[in-house]
Amino acid sequence: MSTRTGRSGVAGWLALAAAAGTLAAAADRLQKVQAVPAELRGPMLFLPLSYSATTLPLVRALGRLMPAPRLPGVATRGVTVPSPAGGPSVGVLISERPDRAPGSPALLWLHGGGFVSGAAGSAVDDAPRLARDLNVLVASVDYRLAPEHPFPAGLDDAYAALRWLHGHAAELNIDPARIAVGGDSAGGGLAACLAQLAADRGEVPVAFQSLLYPMLDDRTVLREPPPGVGELLWTPAYNRFAWSAYLATEPGGDAVPPLAAASRRVALGTLPPAWIGVGDRDLFHAEDVAYAERLREQGVPVTLDVIEGFYHGADRVAPDAPLTRDLLARQADALRRGLGLLGPE
């Protein structure tokens, strides 16, 4: 066999191996997609996107190309909030309906994105939807992102926005005693830490926590998820990358401060009531259930809604699915109760 023939044969085998690997990966992904309820399937589940240092710029760029659709009857405006700690100013988007009642409650919302992507006003920002459905003022925070700005930058931004919201309650025509914090995914984890920080400092009362599949515990990277859990949209590999970027250190170790990961906190009894919603196929399912149980054990009123068959971010893939509508309706109902919008029972 000549050298040319030998090299050609090797190249052919490599091409076949690559093709076989691609087919195997596609078959594996198809199997994982088919394992979830049909109503939660969608083309997004087959996109070859991932979270890593190499792909992060692309993920962010795609997010910037997809601004949030305008919701009829919801007005959004931007404000700039000064940082009380002398840091950079913080961008906040205010969403509200023109028929909002004077002195209504307010919600400070923190977007998801694994601490490393996402933005207020993006296509996956829940603020306008919540402003429409609840008829309250919703302030969505453009907090700084890791790895350029690791902990505590995002938490500092969130706290600056919370203080501003409370301090400008009269100007904004909201009730300063009925301000909730909330977020989805990493934003939910950040909201949980914000509630902890507010309780410690005692400067701003927080009435309620709305935590949508929150990212609470860096130690999840140390545990192997059960079969069928954490296989779609947010995987253990993405989780490790995101926590590493946010903490600027290896997640799961002893050096992680409690306010960087909400589940690290031992004493939870001073925290406001909470709602936690998560799917049983979500990588964060176990940590979210554990946090809810610990809140309840320490006397904090908490509602935990676990949606069967729901994976992380399934509401983004299938926003009109009955399971999605059920989860978001539960979230809205919990906020109405937590903010006193339902009146006496």
C-alpha positions in Angstrom: 0.0 0.0 0.0 1.4 3.4 -1.0 1.7 6.3 1.4 -0.9 8.2 -0.6 -3.3 5.2 -0.5 -2.7 4.7 3.2 -3.4 8.3 4.1 -6.5 8.3 1.9 -7.7 5.2 3.7 -7.1 6.7 7.1 -8.9 9.9 6.1 -11.9 7.9 4.8 -12.1 5.9 8.1 -11.9 9.2 10.1 -14.7 10.7 8.0 -16.8 7.6 8.5 -16.1 7.7 12.2 -17.1 11.4 12.4 -20.2 10.7 10.5 -21.1 7.8 12.7 -20.4 10.0 15.8 -22.7 12.7 14.4 -25.4 10.2 13.7 -25.0 8.7 17.2 -25.2 12.1 18.8 -28.3 13.0 16.8 -29.9 9.7 17.7 -29.1 10.3 21.4 -30.6 13.8 21.3 -33.7 12.6 19.5 -34.2 9.9 22.2 -33.9 12.6 25.0 -36.3 14.9 23.2 -38.8 12.1 22.7 -38.7 11.3 26.4 -40.4 14.5 27.4 -44.1 15.4 26.8 -44.8 16.0 23.2 -46.2 19.5 24.0 -42.7 20.5 25.3 -40.8 19.5 22.2 -39.5 22.1 19.7 -36.7 22.8 17.1 -34.7 24.7 19.7 -33.9 21.5 21.4 -31.9 20.4 18.4 -29.7 23.5 18.1 -26.0 22.8 18.6 -25.5 25.7 21.1 -23.7 25.3 24.4 -22.2 27.4 27.2 -18.4 27.6 27.2 -15.8 30.2 27.0 -15.7 29.7 23.2 -19.4 29.9 22.5 -20.4 32.5 25.1 -19.9 35.5 22.7 -22.2 33.8 20.2 -24.9 33.0 22.8 -24.8 36.7 23.9 -24.9 37.9 20.3 -28.0 35.8 19.5 -29.7 37.1 22.6 -29.1 40.7 21.5 -30.7 39.9 18.1 -33.9 38.8 19.8 -35.5 41.8 21.6 -38.6 41.2 23.6 -41.8 41.5 21.7 -44.0 44.4 22.7 -47.0 43.3 24.6 -50.2 45.3 23.9 -51.1 47.5 26.9 -47.7 47.4 28.5 -45.4 50.4 28.5 -41.7 50.0 29.1 -39.1 52.7 29.9 -35.5 52.7 30.9 -34.0 54.3 34.0 -30.4 54.5 35.3 -29.9 53.7 39.0 -26.8 54.9 40.8 -24.9 52.4 42.8 -24.7 53.2 46.6 -21.4 51.3 46.8 -19.7 53.6 44.3 -19.8 51.1 41.5 -21.1 51.6 38.0 -24.7 52.7 37.5 -27.3 50.0 36.8 -29.8 49.9 34.0 -33.4 49.1 34.9 -36.4 48.7 32.6 -39.8 49.7 34.1 -42.8 47.9 32.7 -46.4 48.7 33.7 -49.9 49.0 32.3 -51.4 52.5 32.0 -54.4 51.4 34.1 -52.2 50.3 37.1 -53.8 51.3 40.3 -52.0 54.0 42.4 -50.0 52.5 45.3 -49.9 49.0 43.7 -47.3 46.5 44.6 -44.0 46.2 42.6 -41.8 43.3 41.5 -38.1 43.5 41.1 -37.2 41.0 38.4 -33.8 39.4 37.6 -33.4 37.6 34.2 -31.9 34.2 33.7 -28.9 33.2 31.7 -26.6 31.3 34.0 -25.1 34.5 35.4 -23.2 34.8 32.1 -25.8 35.9 29.5 -29.2 37.4 29.1 -30.4 41.0 29.6 -33.4 43.0 30.7 -35.6 43.5 27.7 -34.5 40.4 25.9 -36.8 38.0 24.3 -36.8 35.8 27.4 -37.3 38.6 29.9 -40.5 37.8 31.9 -41.0 41.4 33.1 -43.6 42.6 30.6 -45.7 39.5 30.9 -45.8 39.8 34.7 -46.6 43.5 34.4 -49.5 42.7 32.1 -50.8 39.7 34.0 -50.5 41.1 37.5 -51.0 44.8 36.7 -48.2 45.8 39.0 -45.0 47.7 38.3 -42.2 45.4 37.3 -38.5 46.6 37.3 -36.2 44.3 35.4 -32.5 44.7 36.2 -29.6 44.7 33.7 -27.1 43.4 36.2 -23.5 42.8 35.3 -22.5 39.4 33.9 -19.7 36.9 34.6 -17.0 36.1 33.9 -16.1 39.7 33.3 -17.9 40.7 36.5 -18.0 37.7 38.9 -19.7 37.7 42.3 -20.7 40.0 44.0 -21.2 42.4 41.0 -24.6 41.1 39.9 -25.9 41.0 43.5 -24.6 44.5 44.1 -26.5 45.7 41.1 -29.7 43.9 42.2 -29.5 45.4 45.6 -28.9 48.9 44.2 -32.0 48.5 42.1 -34.0 47.3 45.1 -32.9 50.2 47.2 -33.8 52.6 44.4 -37.2 51.1 43.9 -38.0 51.4 47.6 -36.6 54.9 47.9 -38.6 56.1 44.9 -41.8 54.5 45.9 -43.8 57.8 46.1 -42.5 58.9 42.7 -43.3 55.6 41.1 -46.7 55.4 42.9 -46.0 52.0 44.4 -46.5 50.6 47.9 -43.0 50.3 49.5 -44.2 47.6 51.9 -45.3 45.4 49.0 -42.1 44.9 46.9 -41.4 41.4 45.8 -38.2 40.0 44.3 -38.1 37.3 41.6 -36.3 35.8 38.7 -35.9 32.7 36.6 -32.9 30.3 36.5 -29.8 32.3 37.5 -32.0 35.3 38.1 -34.0 33.2 40.5 -30.9 32.3 42.4 -29.8 35.9 42.4 -33.3 36.9 43.7 -33.0 34.4 46.5 -29.6 35.8 47.5 -31.0 39.3 47.2 -33.8 38.4 49.7 -31.1 37.1 52.0 -29.0 40.2 51.7 -32.0 42.5 52.3 -32.9 40.5 55.4 -29.3 40.8 56.7 -29.1 44.6 56.1 -32.6 45.5 57.2 -32.8 48.5 55.0 -35.4 47.4 52.5 -38.3 45.1 53.3 -39.0 42.4 50.8 -42.6 41.1 50.8 -42.3 37.9 48.7 -39.9 35.8 46.6 -40.9 34.4 43.2 -38.3 31.9 42.1 -38.8 30.2 38.7 -36.6 27.1 38.5 -33.9 29.0 40.4 -30.1 28.2 40.2 -29.4 28.0 44.0 -26.6 25.5 44.7 -23.1 25.4 43.1 -22.6 22.0 44.8 -25.0 20.4 42.3 -21.8 20.2 40.1 -20.6 17.5 42.5 -23.6 15.2 42.1 -24.6 13.0 39.2 -28.2 13.8 38.2 -30.7 10.9 37.9 -31.5 9.5 34.5 -33.6 11.9 32.4 -32.7 14.9 34.5 -30.6 17.8 33.2 -30.4 16.5 29.6 -32.0 19.3 27.7 -31.1 23.1 27.4 -29.2 23.2 30.8 -26.8 20.3 31.4 -24.2 19.5 34.1 -21.4 20.8 31.8 -23.2 24.1 31.2 -23.9 24.4 35.0 -20.2 23.9 35.9 -19.1 26.5 33.4 -21.6 29.0 34.6 -20.9 28.6 38.3 -17.1 28.7 37.6 -17.5 31.9 35.8 -19.7 33.5 38.4 -17.7 32.4 41.4 -14.3 32.9 39.8 -13.3 29.7 41.5 -14.1 26.0 41.3 -17.7 25.4 42.4 -18.5 23.0 45.1 -15.6 24.0 47.3 -15.5 25.3 50.9 -14.4 28.8 49.8 -17.8 29.8 48.2 -19.4 32.6 50.3 -23.1 32.0 51.3 -24.4 35.0 49.4 -23.0 33.7 46.2 -25.2 30.6 46.3 -28.5 30.8 48.1 -28.5 27.2 49.3 -25.2 27.8 51.2 -27.0 29.8 53.8 -27.8 28.0 57.0 -30.3 30.3 58.7 -33.3 30.9 56.6 -36.0 31.9 59.2 -35.9 35.6 58.6 -36.6 35.4 54.9 -39.9 36.5 53.3 -42.5 34.0 52.0 -41.6 32.3 48.7 -42.9 30.5 45.7 -40.6 28.0 43.9 -41.6 26.4 40.6 -39.5 23.7 38.9 -39.9 20.7 36.6 -38.9 17.2 37.7 -36.6 16.9 34.6 -34.8 20.1 35.5 -31.2 19.9 36.6 -32.1 22.2 39.5 -35.0 20.0 40.7 -33.3 18.5 43.6 -31.7 21.7 44.9 -34.9 23.6 44.5 -36.9 21.0 46.4 -34.3 20.9 49.1 -34.3 24.7 49.5 -38.1 24.8 49.7 -38.1 22.1 52.4 -35.5 24.0 54.4 -37.5 27.2 54.2 -40.6 25.4 55.4 -38.7 23.7 58.2 -37.5 27.1 59.5 -41.0 28.6 59.5 -41.0 30.4 56.2 -44.2 30.1 54.3 -43.4 28.5 50.9 -45.3 27.1 48.0 -43.4 24.5 45.9 -44.9 23.5 42.5 -43.2 20.7 40.7 -44.3 20.2 37.1 -44.0 16.6 35.8 -42.1 16.2 32.6 -40.9 19.8 32.6 -37.2 20.4 31.8 -35.2 23.6 32.4 -36.4 26.4 30.3 -39.2 24.4 28.7 -41.4 27.5 28.8 -39.0 29.2 26.3 -39.3 26.2 23.9 -43.1 25.8 24.2 -44.6 29.0 25.6 -48.1 28.0 24.6 -48.0 24.4 26.0 -50.6 23.5 28.6 -47.8 22.6 31.1 -46.2 26.0 30.5 -49.4 27.8 31.0 -50.0 25.8 34.2 -46.6 26.7 35.6 -46.9 30.4 34.8 -50.4 30.5 36.2 -49.2 29.1 39.4 -46.4 31.7 39.6 -48.9 34.5 39.0 -51.4 33.2 41.5 -48.6 32.9 44.2 -47.5 36.5 43.5 -51.1 37.7 43.8 -51.4 36.0 47.2 -48.0 37.1 48.3 -48.6 40.8 47.4 -52.1 41.0 48.7 -53.8 41.4 45.3 -56.5 38.9 46.0 -58.0 40.6 49.0 -59.1 38.8 52.2 -60.0 35.2 51.7 
